[in-house]
Amino acid sequence: MGGFKTHIQYGWKTHTITTIILIPIYTQIPFELLIALIGISIPITLLGSIIPDIDHPSSKTYRIFKYILLCSTIIITSILLQPYQNNITNLYLLILNEIYAITIPLTIGIISILTGILITKTFEKIRPPHRGFTHHKTFGLTISILLLTITYIILNTIISQNYNLISSTILSIYLFAGFLSHLHCDEMIL
């Protein structure tokens, strides 16, 4: 049973082994893409090697995840509220008959922060038991497929290449390999 540092070490070793296994695929793609994929795949593999411990309240992964969840919820909520600035302005004018320049951004900020706190506290309450479903291969496969889908959509949105599916698949393989390294370190698979 490994701690945070041990899981990271397993993640590094897994990244190296996975890169060696993927050499036949890497020989078929442009050199610039190869360098980018290897650079991006390192943190993805390391993330995969620690992500199963998001269910352990005293783990470093859990504490980091809570802050990432809070920050990303605040950012996403702020972005989602932007189109409703006019509605918020009209509501203020209806209630107070006046409005100040700072009122709308401040309101959106407060709503976003409260939403972030609510989501984070909800996660703390519904957190699964340690070594529950986050330590199953199905969970690892699910988050890998989710990464594949998200990266494929993002790559198709920002660049149009023949390598978008290959790139997304490679990154998902690294995430899943890192995930499996965690299970191996915890002696849950051999």
C-alpha positions in Angstrom: 0.0 0.0 0.0 1.7 3.1 -1.2 1.5 6.7 -0.2 1.4 9.8 -2.5 5.1 9.7 -3.3 5.1 6.0 -4.0 2.2 6.3 -6.3 3.9 9.1 -8.2 7.1 7.0 -8.5 5.0 4.1 -9.9 3.4 6.7 -12.3 6.8 7.7 -13.6 7.8 4.1 -14.2 4.5 3.4 -15.8 4.9 6.4 -18.1 8.3 5.1 -19.2 7.0 1.6 -19.9 3.9 2.9 -21.7 6.1 5.2 -23.9 8.3 2.2 -24.9 5.1 0.2 -25.7 3.7 3.0 -27.9 6.9 3.5 -29.9 5.4 1.7 -33.0 2.5 4.3 -33.0 4.9 7.2 -32.3 6.9 6.3 -35.4 3.8 7.0 -37.5 3.1 10.6 -36.3 4.9 13.9 -36.9 7.8 14.7 -34.6 6.3 17.9 -33.2 3.1 16.0 -32.2 5.3 13.3 -30.6 7.1 15.8 -28.4 3.8 17.5 -27.4 2.1 14.1 -26.6 5.0 12.9 -24.5 5.1 16.3 -22.6 1.3 16.2 -22.0 1.3 12.5 -21.2 3.6 12.9 -18.2 1.2 14.8 -16.0 -1.7 12.7 -17.3 0.0 9.5 -16.3 0.9 10.9 -12.9 -2.7 12.1 -12.4 -3.9 8.6 -13.2 -1.5 7.2 -10.7 -3.0 9.3 -7.8 -6.6 9.8 -8.8 -8.0 6.7 -7.1 -7.2 8.2 -3.8 -9.8 11.1 -4.2 -11.9 9.0 -1.9 -9.5 9.1 1.1 -10.1 12.2 3.2 -6.6 12.4 4.6 -4.8 11.9 1.2 -3.0 14.7 -0.5 -4.9 13.8 -3.7 -8.3 14.4 -1.9 -7.2 17.7 -0.6 -5.8 18.8 -4.0 -9.0 17.6 -5.7 -11.2 19.7 -3.3 -9.4 22.9 -4.3 -9.4 22.1 -8.0 -13.1 21.3 -7.7 -13.8 24.6 -5.9 -11.7 26.7 -8.3 -13.1 25.1 -11.5 -16.7 25.4 -10.2 -16.2 29.1 -9.5 -14.7 29.6 -13.0 -17.4 27.6 -14.8 -20.2 29.2 -12.9 -18.8 32.7 -13.7 -18.6 31.8 -17.4 -22.2 30.3 -17.4 -23.6 33.4 -15.7 -22.1 35.9 -18.2 -25.0 35.7 -20.7 -27.4 36.6 -17.9 -25.8 40.0 -16.9 -28.8 41.9 -18.4 -31.3 39.8 -16.4 -29.3 40.5 -13.2 -29.1 44.2 -14.1 -32.9 44.3 -14.6 -33.5 42.5 -11.3 -31.4 45.0 -9.4 -33.1 47.9 -11.2 -36.5 46.4 -10.3 -35.6 45.9 -6.6 -33.4 48.9 -5.9 -34.2 51.4 -8.8 -30.4 52.0 -9.1 -27.3 50.1 -10.0 -23.6 50.6 -9.7 -20.9 49.4 -12.1 -19.4 47.0 -9.6 -22.7 45.4 -8.7 -23.1 42.9 -11.5 -19.5 41.4 -11.4 -19.7 41.3 -7.6 -23.0 39.5 -7.8 -21.7 37.0 -10.3 -18.6 36.5 -8.2 -20.6 35.9 -5.0 -22.9 33.4 -6.7 -19.9 31.6 -8.3 -18.1 31.3 -4.9 -21.2 30.1 -3.1 -21.8 27.5 -5.8 -18.2 26.4 -5.6 -18.5 26.0 -1.8 -21.8 24.2 -2.1 -20.4 21.7 -4.7 -17.2 21.1 -2.6 -19.2 20.5 0.6 -21.6 18.2 -1.3 -18.6 16.2 -2.6 -17.3 15.9 1.0 -20.6 14.5 2.1 -21.1 12.0 -0.7 -17.4 11.0 -0.9 -17.3 7.2 -1.6 -15.6 4.9 1.0 -11.8 4.4 0.6 -11.0 1.7 -1.9 -14.5 1.8 -3.1 -15.5 2.3 -6.7 -12.6 4.7 -7.4 -10.3 1.7 -7.0 -12.0 -0.4 -9.7 -10.8 -0.9 -13.2 -14.2 0.2 -14.4 -13.7 3.6 -12.9 -10.3 3.9 -14.5 -11.7 2.9 -17.9 -14.6 5.4 -17.5 -12.4 8.4 -16.7 -10.0 7.3 -19.6 -13.0 7.3 -22.0 -14.1 10.6 -20.6 -10.6 12.1 -21.2 -10.6 10.6 -24.7 -14.0 12.2 -25.5 -13.1 15.6 -24.0 -9.7 15.8 -25.7 -11.1 14.7 -29.0 -13.8 17.4 -28.9 -11.3 20.1 -27.8 -8.8 19.1 -30.5 -11.4 19.1 -33.2 -12.6 22.5 -32.0 -9.2 24.3 -31.9 -7.3 22.4 -34.7 -8.4 20.2 -37.5 -5.8 17.4 -37.9 -5.8 13.8 -39.0 -4.2 12.9 -35.7 -6.9 14.1 -33.2 -8.3 10.7 -32.5 -4.8 9.1 -32.2 -3.7 11.9 -29.9 -6.8 11.6 -27.7 -6.5 7.8 -27.6 -2.8 8.0 -26.6 -3.5 10.4 -23.8 -6.3 8.1 -22.5 -4.0 5.1 -22.6 -1.5 7.0 -20.4 -4.2 7.9 -17.9 -5.5 4.3 -17.7 -1.9 3.0 -17.4 -1.3 5.4 -14.5 -4.5 4.3 -12.9 -3.5 0.7 -13.2 -0.1 1.5 -11.7 -2.0 2.8 -8.6 -3.9 -0.4 -8.3 -0.8 -2.4 -8.7 1.0 -0.3 -6.0 -1.9 -1.0 -3.7 -1.6 -4.7 -4.5 -5.2 -4.7 -5.9 -4.0 -6.1 -9.2 -0.8 -8.1 -9.9 
